[in-house]
Amino acid sequence: MVLVAGGFDDNGTASTTAELYDPATGTWTVTGSLNTGRSGHTATLLSNGMTLAAGGFDNNGVSSVTAELYDTTSGSWTVTGGLNNARGRHTATLLSDGMVLAAGGLDFPTINASTELYNPPAPTPTPTGTPTVTPTPTGTPRVSPRPRPTPHSRPTPH
């Protein structure tokens, strides 16, 4: 699945819409909307399966510090810790330790030459519920063999 979120619409308004594209079927499905309209932002698939949308420009072309997480299981966006510096048209790179490096971009009218790290929240464990015990078939009952007589022990001389 491919997540497409935000952008400017035909009227030049920063959009909050989001859709999922399924390349196997060639179909688009509407999913939860962003909390903040944005364009020129980054979207980074995180190690925990969520997608981070960070920065971008609002309806007035002002760079943003806001960031949101998309949860694929609920199809919803949640506001998360924002950027330290407003930026749009920047890069965002998922690092091997799971953090995201945001670098450069524009904070009109200047170029933003700073970098910063985003540390995503740990995944929430999914409850597993109560395990169901399935009885295993035992087959035909077996008759235990007769016990063998045990030899009597003789006292050993001292």
C-alpha angles and dihedrals in degrees: 000000000000121000117213116185137170128347130141118298126217090279093054093253119143105246130225094193123118132188138182121225119206108204091193092063100021091232134134123217126192113237135179118318126244115255090229127039109238145166130183089034129131128245116202125185105225129213090250091060095255124117122232117213109192137178123336131138130299128216091287094051091252116146115244137221094197123115134186138190123223115212111205093200095057098026090227139121124231125193111243136180110316131230119271091227128038110246142162132181087027129137127254120194127188107226125211091254091058096255123123122232112211112195139179124331133136132303097179127271092015136051113249108226096177130108131207140177129236117204109201121219118262114263116266110244114244113234111245098201126214114325116243114230113217115201114233119223114255099196122208114353112252123223112231114238117250112271115255117239112256117232115249113248117235121215113253117230117248 
